[in-house]
Amino acid sequence: MCSQNKGDDAFNPNGLNHKRARTTDSASREWFPWNNRTECTVDILMHLPRSVFSTRQLDLFLWMLKVLGVDDTPSVKRMNDVDKKLQALYGIQTIKYKGALGHTYYTNSLADIISQEMANPKVRPHLSFYPEQVDQSLSEARQFSHWLHEVPDDEMGPMLRVSGMDYYVFEPAMLRSGTICMPHRWFMRGKRFYARCWAMEEVMREGGRKSWRVIKGGGEITVGEVELLKNFPQLISDAALISAANPLLQQDVFDISTMPHTVQPWNTTNPVLGNPWRERANGAQCLSFPIWLYCDDTSGNTSKKWNKHNSFLFTAAGLPRAESSKEYNIHFLSTSNIAPPLEMLDGISDQLSDAQEHGIWGWDCMTESRVLLIPCVLALLGDNPMQSEFACHIGLRGKFFCRVCGVKGKDAKAEDSAGRSLHTRAVPPSSDEDSDADAQSIGSADTQGKKKTRTKFKEGLAAMTERVKAFVQPGKARTKAQTINTLKTQFVTAQTPGSGTKIKQMRTDSGIKDTYQNFFIERLLNSYKRRRGISASTAREAISDLPPDTMSPVWRIRGLDPHSDTPVEILHVILLGFVKYLWRDVIENQIKKNPERQKELIIRLSSLDVEGLGLGSKLAGSTIVNHYGSLTGSDFRKIAQVAPFILKGFVAEDCFSTWVALSKLIPLIWQPEIKELKPYLATLENEIQNFLLCVARWTIRWFNKPKFHILVHLPEHIRRFGPAILFATEGFESFNAVIRAQSVHSNRQAPSRDIAIAFAKQNRIRHLLSGAFFLDHGKIPPTSKVIKTLWTVHFLRATE
């Protein structure tokens, strides 16, 4: 506290000065790790997510406390010292990266955040680590195909602890029946754990020696945890007592499904050492920690002037939806106003790779023991342009406009006045809204400003029919391996001088464009310019200046395919897509901005009885009609609910039928729980096809918008990841306001650093106030006044 001077008497009605009270040992213990109540509350005030204080505001606030006679009022310098000390002791790291594209950015430590989640009593009880097999009432990601079957076995729960013994995947285990088998995946059914196991058979080798062979494909069995008797270390120690072959003699594998006539050497693990995670864990539990990784661009300004910031956030996929949607459980990783998303992903993928290689140590506050965690990315979330960038896809304006499959749009061919064939260059959209423009619109390609006469390519009826048939169903799926090969081919082609036009054509013909790799390709092509007769040595020198890996870091994330693991984002596809399109059409085309009809529509909206729709209040008809171009997702959700009631007899019959089909589809998609998966998916697919049929009957021109095709991939994504609201992004979108608040209070010299550090400090406050453990510093006493008092504060209570 700054001591009061004589000038302060003017603000004291009694003319009394208040001396600084000394902090007693009892007060220090009560408010640990702060020295007293005032330091504690001011430190919290400095790091509120949605009420950011500038240094000048904080100085004014502390002056006010001093004037009001509050004892122990610290100075700004004192609070900064406390802030630094506590952050060094209890905070997470903020890591500086120099990106491969030349930009500097900062990322908060993914490992530190995950480690703290395990030690947080407000979070840990809600976390799940194993997939679950259920037949009815499915609501969480762990109950669906991707987590249950597709994520690599060693990343999705490498071990299970049964009666104090640790059973690892890819290690032989003995059942109570005496059978030797090899577990390769753990899962839950009801309240019990089970293992999917490969059968093992004894094989007689030359010289009468016995060994083991793993049988994959046809010999898989399911084993309950109660049937497990001995784990791998016990089998080794009891080898002399077992009449069967020594478990260390595990030599080959026979996979009926892929190699029906071939025996291959066993190389998944070292058969002598077993699963390497056993040695790394050293007796601790080893668990998986899947996450939903999200990226979006948002403005760092509160004004309408666009100040683009790319931000990465994540939530724990093991949390139930009711918890993961809370702002309390959304974690900030990185933001930058200069580095593109894939350059920032480079640093994040390095953190992931390191954690997947060595694990993340944490303290499990439920079992009160150390735990080793293996993170993995369950899916990449974002709007359509961002997901296309993740998938190294050319975008929604491309001829091959779908990041998931190879469906083809209408050929954007034209002829100039000389009769030469031209192709429109696909330009990546600057925003999700811009991406809605027709892929076939053709602009001038004349860089000199001279206009050329162009005629749109006329599509025949048969060709259009085939295109529409392909449009309304999923095409041949894109794969990670195919895209990597395509990118390698593009890079090899770029090593030939004068290949720029050819590369552009390759991207158009494949729909594959890596914006990260493009930086290096452009550098390579530019190095050839203005040089005549480039020699092979010169070309090799230009190539040697490039980094060894020029492809997007997304391909380095283990277990992730950005084509199939970027699920349809229903906010932008449906509410900010279909509903927005159709409502704009109602205002601009159906009623043609007729004042009388607009007035009637406003009356219909405002007078509609919305009781039972969960809207809370009457509809603001004037706003919805007059400001139709500035509505939000919440507004469009309301419109979708009431459209069949207000548009009957007001619009063309084909338009009305489309609205009815859409209004039936939306509540089916926004289901938080699926009673039975197969009937639900069948119903959903039928309703999607009904909606697309109504659209086609109205006008086929709607199918120029790619989102109408993207919708057909939604049933498959729900089958793999769960109800669509699990991977909806409304929670992340609302978090943009928190990022924006920090951006406004940055000094604008290094916003990536300032914002990352600010969120790291907020994370420390969150962890302290949750009464959480610290791996190196113990735990805040549960009787501390900090916990008892501050969990009644409104901003914390609101997150529960």
N, C-alpha and C positions, 0 to 999 in steps of 0.2 A: 504494500500500500504506500502511496505517496503521502507523507505527513501533511496535515493541513497547515496552511500558512495564515497569516493574519488577514489576508484578503478574503478568506473563506467566511469570516464572521458576518459579512454582509448578507450571506445566504442562510445564516443560522439565526432563527428568531430569538433565541435565548442568548446569543452572543457567546456560545460555549464551543470550545474546540474538543473534538473527540480524538483521544490518543489511540494509537495503533495497539490493539490487544495482541499479546503474545499467544502463539499457538501452543496449546498444552499437548502432552503426550496422549491423553485420552481423546482429545479432539482429533488428533492426527490419525489415531487408530479408527475412530468412528467414520472418518471421511477418507480413509485410505483408498487409492494411492495419492489423493490430494491432501494438502495440509489442513484444510478447513472447509467449511461449507461454502464460503464465498468463492474460493478458488474453484471448487467443484462446479458450482452453478455457472460461473462465468466461462469456464472451459467448455461446458456443454453449450452455452449460448453461442460461443464462437464457432461451433461446428454443427449447428442445426441444418439439415439438408435443404429445407425449403425457406429458411429465414437467414440468409447469409449476411454477415456483418462485415463491413469494410473496417479498416484500421481506424479511420476517422470516426466512424459511428461507435466503435468500441471505446475509443478514448472519451467520447462524449458521454457514453453510458457509464463508464467508470467514474468520470467526474461527477455525474449526477448521484451515484451511490455515495461518493465521498461527501457531497453537499448534504445529503439526507442523513448523514451520520452513521452510515453502515460501517461497523467495525471490520477490520482486516481487509479493507478494499485494496486490491492490488493495483499496480500500474500496468500499462500495456506492456512495458518491457518485462515486468515480472511474469505476466501471463505468457508472453512469448517464450521465456525461459522454461516455465512449467510445461508448456506445449512441447518444446523440443525434448525435454527430459523424458516425459511420458511416452512420446512417440518413439524415442530410442529404446525404451524399455519394453513397451507393449504394442507398438505399432507394426504395420506391415511394410515391406520394402517397396520403394518406387524405383524402377530400373530404367536406366537411360539406354536407348538404342540409336545407333547410327544406321539408318536403313540402307538397303542395297541400291535404292533409287536416289540416295543422296539427302534424304530428309532425316532430321532428328526428331524423335518422339519418345514419350515416356509411358511405361506400362506398370501398373501395380502387380505385385507378385501373386500369380494364380495359386501357387503352392501355399503361401502364407494365408490366403483367404480360406482355402479349403481346409487347411489345418485348424484354423480358428472355428470353422463351422462344427467340427467334431467336438470341440470343447465348449460349445455354447448350449446351455441347458434349454434355451428357448427354441433351438433348431434341432439338436441331435435326436430328441425323442420322435420327431416326425420323419426322419430320414430312413429310406429303404435302400438296401444294397444288392438285393438278389431279385431276379425276375420271378414272377408269380404266374402260375397256371390256373386260370379260372374259366368257367364256362358261362357264367351269368354275372350280370352287374359289373361290367368292366368300366373303369373310370380313370386308371392311372397308366402311365407309359410302361411301367414294368410288367403290365399284364398283356402286352401286345407283341406282335411277331418280332419286331426289330430287336428289342431288348431280350426277348425270350429265346429267339433262335439265331439271329443274324450277327450280333456283335461277337467278335472273336472270343473263343472260350476263355483264353487266359486273361482277357481284359475285363470280363464280366463276372467277377467273383472267382479268384484263383483258388480259394480254399474255403473249407467249412470246418468249424470247431464242433466236435461231438464228444461229450463226456471228457472234456479236457484234452482231447487229441485232435491234431490238425490234419485233415485230409486235403491234399492238393490235387488239382487236375493234372493229368498226364503222369500220374504216379500209380503203380499197382496198389490195390487195396484188397483185403480179404473180407469176405462176407461171413456171417455166422453159419452159413451153410457149408463153408469151406471153399467156396468158389473164389478164384482170383479174377478180378476185372479191373478196368481202368476208367475211373470217372473223368469226364471231359467237360461237364457243365452242371452247375448247381442251380436249383430253382425251388420255389415254394409251391406247395399245394395245400390249401387250408392253412393250418398253423404248423405244419411239418415241412422239413426240408427233404428234397429228393435229389438224386444224381442220375444224369444220363451217362451210361457207361458203355464202353466198348468191351466186347468179349475178348478173353485171352485164352490161347490154347498152347499146350505144351508141344514142342516140336523136337523130334530126335535128330540130332546132328551127327556128323561123321565122328566115329570113335565112341559112339554110344552116349555122347553128352547131350543133356536136355537143355532147352532154352525156351523162351516165351515169344509168341507171335501175337500181335494185336490184330484183331479182326474188326475192320470198319465196314460200315454200310449195311450189311445184312444181319449182323449179330449184336445190335445195340439193345441194351436192357435198361430198365428204370429201377432204381434201387432207393428205398427209403432210408433215412438216417438211422433208424433203429436196426437195420440189417448190417450196418458197418461194424466190423470187429477189430481189424488191425490196419493201421496205416503203414506207409512205406518204411519209416525207420523201424517199426516193430517187426515188419516182415524180414528186414535185413538181420535184425538181432536174433530172430527166431528161425533163421533159415535152416539151421541144422536140425530143427525139430519138425520141419515141414517135409512131407514125403515128396512134394512136387519140386519142380526146378527152382533154383535160386532166383529170386526176383530181380537180382542184378543182371541176370542173363536175358535181357530183353533186346532182341536183335533186329527184328524186322516187323513190317506192317503189311497187311493184305487188305486192300480197299476194294470191296466187291463192286461198289457203285462206279468208281472211276478207273480202276485197274483190275478188271476181272480175271486176267490171266498173268498178272505180274506181282511179284513180291518185292517190296522196296525196303531199304534199310530204315530203321527208326532213327530220325534225327530231330524230332520235335523237342526233346530234352536229352540231356546226358543220362543214360539209363543207370549209371552208377551214382550220380549226384542227385538225380531227381529234378523236380521243378526248381529253377533258380530262385523263385520268390521265397522258398522255404529258408534258404540261407540268408537272403536279404532281410526277411522279417525277424529272424533270430528268436523265434518263440512268440512274437507278437502276432495279433490278428492282422490279416492282409485282406483288405476290402476294396472293391471298385467304387468309383465316385463319378458317375456320368453327369454331364451338364448339358443344358441348352445354351448354345453360344449364339449371340445376337449381334448384328451390326446394322447401323443405320446412319444416315446423314441428317443432321439437324442444324438449325441456325444458332450461332452463339450470341445473337442479338435479341433483345426484346422488341426492337423496332421491326418494321417490315423489310428492312435492308437485309439481304441474304448474306450470312457469314457462315459458310459451310464448315461444319465440324463432323468428321467421321468418328463414331464412337463404338467401342466394343463393350458389351455387358454380358452377364451370364447369370443363370439360376441353377440350383441343384435339381437335376431331373428326378432324384429320389424323393423329393418333397411332394406331398399330395397337392393337387391343384389349388385347394383353398389356401395353402401356405405359400406356394411358389408365386402366386399372383400378388402377394403383398409387397409393397415397396421395401419393406424391411429385409426381404430375402432376395432383392435384386442387387447384384454386385457389379461395380464399375471396374473395368480393366484398363481402358485406354481411350484417349481421344486426341485428335490432331486436326488442325485447320489447314495443314499443308501436305501431310503424308496420305497417300491413297490407302484404301482398306487393305489391299493385298500386301502392301509394304508393312503395314502395322501387324497384319496376321503373321508375317515372318517372325517377329519377335515372340508373339503369343505361341506360335507352333513350336518354337525352340523351347519355350517353357514346358509345353505339353510333352514334347519328345523326352526332355530330361526327366520329367516326372514319371512318364511311362517306362523309362529305362531303370530308374532308381527308386521310384516311389516317393511319397510325401509322408513324413512323420507327423503324427498328431497325437492328441490325448483324448481318448474317448471318455467323456464325462459320465456316461451311463455305466460302463464296465469299470471305470477308474483304472484304466491301463493304457499303455501305448498301443498305437495302431498305425499300420502302414497302408497308405491309400494309393490307388492307381486311378488317375483321372482318365476319362475318355469323353469325346464329343458325341452325344446322341444324335444331334441334328444341328444344322446351321439355319438360323431364323433371320428373317428380314423381308423387305418388300421385294417385288419382282426384279427390278434392276440390280439390287444388291445380291440377290440369290443367283442371278445370271452371271454377275461378276465372279462370285465364288466358284461357280461351275465352269469358268472360262468359256462362257457362252456369249455369242455376239449380241444378244439382247432381243427384246420384243419386236424391234423393227427389222430384224433380219429375215431373209427368205426362209431359213430354218429357225423359226422363232421360239421354239420350245426347248428349255434347258433339260427337260426330263426325257424327251423322246425325239425321234427324227422326223416328225410331221413337217410337211412342206407347205408354205403359203403360196399364193399366186405369184407367178414369175413377173418380176417388175421390169419387163423389157420395154424398150422404146427404140424408135428409129429417129436419127437426126435427118436434116434436110438432104444429106448426101446418101441416105439409105443405110448408114452403118449401124450395127447393133450396139446398143448401149445398155449398161447395167447400173442401176441405182446403188450407190454405196450405202451400206448399212451404217447409220450413225448411232452410237449408244445414246439412249435418252438421258437427259439431265435429271429427270425425276420420274417418279412412278406415274405422275399425271401426264407428262410429255410422252411417255411410252404408249399411251393409248391412241396416239395418232395412227392412221392407217399405214400399214407397212408398205403399201404400194404407192404412196404419194411420191412424186418425182420432182426433184428440184434441179436447178441449174448446176451443172458440173463444170461450167466454164470459168476457170480461175482468172481469166483475163477480163471478165465482166461482159463478154460478148454472148448474147443469147442465141441458143440454137432451137430450132423448131423440133418439137418432140410429139410423137403420137403414142398414146398408151397401147400396149399390147392387148389385143382383143382375145379373150379367152372363149373357147368354144363350149357349147352346152355339155358335151360329154366330159371334157376336161374339168369343167366346174363341178359336175356331179361327182366325179371321183375325188376331187379335192375336198368337197364338203363331207363326203362319207368318211374320208380320212380324218377330217378336222374334228368330228364329233366322237372320236374314240381314241384311246391311247395308241400311239405308234410304236415302232420298235425302240426299245429302251436304249438310251445312251449308256455307256459303261466307262468306268474309270480307266481301264486298260486301253480302250479304243481312243479316248481323248488324249491320253498321254502319248500314244503313238502318233496321233495327228499333230500334236504340238512339236514333237521331235522332228517330224517331217518338215513342218514350217520353219523350224530353226535351221535345219540342214539346208533347206532351199535358200534361206536368207544369207547363207555364206557365199552364194554366187553373186557377183556384182550385177546390178541391174535387175534384181528379182523382186523389187517392191510391188510391181503390178501383179505379178504372179501370186505373191503371198496374199494380197487383198482378194484375189479371185478364189484362192484356196479357202480363205475364211468364209467368203460368201457361200461357197459350195458345200461347206461342212457345218457352218454355224458355230465354229469353234474359234474363239479369240481370247488369248490370255493377255490381259492388260499389263500384267507384271512382266511377262516375257517380251511384250511389245516394246517396252522401254529399251531393252538390250538389242532387239532386232533393229529398231530405228537408229540406235547408236552405230550398229554395224553397217547399216545401209548408208548412213551419213558419212562414214569414214571412207566410203568408196567414191563419193561424189567429187567432181572436179579433178579426178585422177584418170589419166588415160593409160590404157594398157597395164592394168593392175596385175602384178605378178602374184604367183602362188604364195611366195614368202610374205608379201605385204598383207594378203588376206589372212594368212595364218597368224601374223602379228596382231591384226585387229581382233581376231577371235580369241587370242591368248589374253587380251586385256579384259575380257569378260569374266565374271565369276563362274565357278564350276557348275553351279546349278542356276539356270536362268528361268526355270519354270515356276509357276505360282506355288507358294508354300502350302497351299491347301492340299496338294498331293502328298505332302509329308505327314499329314495327320493320320495316324494309324486307325484302321477300322472305319474310315469315313469315305463315302463316295458322294461328292457334291452334286451329282446328277440326281441320285435317288434319295439323298438325305437332306434335301432342301424342301420340306413339305409345303404344300399350298398354303399361303398366308391369307386367311379368310377375310381379314379386315380390308385389305387393299383389293382383293379379287372380287369380293361380293358387295360389301357395303360401299366402299369407295370405288367400286367397279360397276357391277350391274345396276345396283340401285341408283347410283349417281347418273349413269348413262340414261336410264329409263326416265328418271325424274326430270332430267334436263330436256329430254325429248317431249315429255308432257307439257312443259312450260313453253318450249320454243317451237314445237311442231304441232302438237295435238291442239293446243288452244291458241297457238301462234301469237302469244303475248297480247291477246285480246283483253282490254281492260275489264269488260263486263264478265267474261268467263273467268278471268283471274279473280275478280271479286267474288264470284260464286264459289270458286275453289277455296278461297280463304274462308268463306262462311262454312263450307262443308268441313274443313279441317278444324276450325275453332269451335264448332258446335257439336263435334262428335263426342259421344260419351266414351271415355277411355277407361272407365272403371273395369278392373279385371285384367288390364293389359300390363300392369306394373310400370306405367309411365310416370306416376306420381302427380302429375298435374295436366291441365288441359293443354292441347297443342297450340303453339304460337303460329296460327295460320299465316299471318302477314309475313313473318320472318321466313317461313318455309317456302312461300311462293315468291316473294319479292327479292329475297337474297339466296336464291337457289344455287348460285355459283359459289357461295361461301359457307356451305353447310359442312358439318363435321360427321364423323362416323356415328355418333350418338343420334344425330338428327336423322340420318339415313336409316338407322335401325327402327326408329319410330315410324318413318314413312312406310317401310316394308310391312309393318304390322297393320297399318290402317288403310293401305292402298286399295285392297279389294272393296272396302266399304265406301270410300269417297270417289272412286273412279268409275263405278258402275254407271253406264249410260253417259259418261262424260268424255270418254275417249273411244277410238275405233275398237271394234270387237277383237281384232288380232292383238292390239296393244293391251287390252284388258285381260285377255287370256294369258298373255305373257306375265303380267303382274300377278295374277292369281297363282300361276305355276311357281313364280319366284317366292311369293309369300308362303307357299306350302313348303318350299325347299329350305328356306332360311332356318325355321325352328328345328328342322330335322338335322341340319348341320351343327347348330349350336347346342346340341345335347351334351350335358355334363357327364352323363352315364349311359352306357349302352347295355340294355338288358341281355340281348343275345346278338352276337356279332354277325353271323351269317345272314339271318333275316334282315338285320338293320342295313347291312351293306347292299343286299339285294334291293331293298326299298329305296335306299339312297340313289343307287344307280338308275333305277326306274324313274325317280323324280328328276334327276339330272337330265336324262334323255327326254323326258316330257317337257322340261323347261327349254331345252335346245330345239325341240320340235316346234314349240310355240314361237320361239324366236325366228326359226327358219320360215314358218308360215307367214309371219309378219313381214320380214324382209331379210333376205340373205346377206345384205350388206353389213349386218351386225357381226358377221363372222370375219370381217376384216380386223376385228379387235381380238388379239391373241388370248385375252383372259377367258373368252368363251370356250377356248380349247383347254386352257390350263385347268379349268374346273373338272374335266373328266379324269384327272389324275388324283383328285381328292379321295375317292373311296380306297384306293390302294395305299395312300398315305395314312388314312385312318386305320386301315388294317394293320399297318406296320407300327404306327406311333401312338395311336389312341384317339380319343375324341378331338375334333378339330380345335376346340377351345384350349386344349393343352398346348398347342403350338401357335396359338393366336398371339399377336404382339401388342395388344392394348396396354398391358402393364409396362412393357418396355417403352412404348411410345410416350406414356405419361411421365416416364423417368427423364425424358428429354428436358422437361422444365427444370429438374434438379441440375442437370449438366449446364443448362443455359444460365442458371443463377450463378454458378461458379465461374462461367466464362465472363459474365458481366463484371465480376470482381477480380478478374485476372489483371495483371499489369500490361497485358497484350504483347509483352516481349517474348514470352515463352508459355503460351496458353496450355500446351500439352503437359508441360511440367507442373504449372500452377494448379491446374484442375486435377491432375493425378494425385498430387500431394494433398490437396484439400480433401479428396475422397478417401485417401489413406488415413487421414486424421479422423474423418467421420466414422470410418470403420473401427478405429480404436475406441471412440466414444461408444459406439454401438456394442462393442464387445465388453467393455467395462460395465456398462449399465445393464447388461444381460446377466451379470453375475457369473461370467464365464471363467474357465481355467486358462492359464497361460503355461505353455510347455516348459518354460524355463523359470517362471516366476511364481508358480503356485496359483492360488485362486483368491479372489476377493472374498473375505469372510461373508458367509450368507447372512450374518446378523448386522452387517454394516448398514449404517444409516443411508449410505448411497443407494443400496438396493431397495431398502424399505421405503425410502422417501421418493426417489426419482422414478420408480416404476409407476407412480401415480400421476406423473406429468402427462399432460394431454397428448403431446406428440408421440409418446411411446405407447400410451394406452390405445391410441387410434390404430396402431399397427396390429393389435391382437385380434 
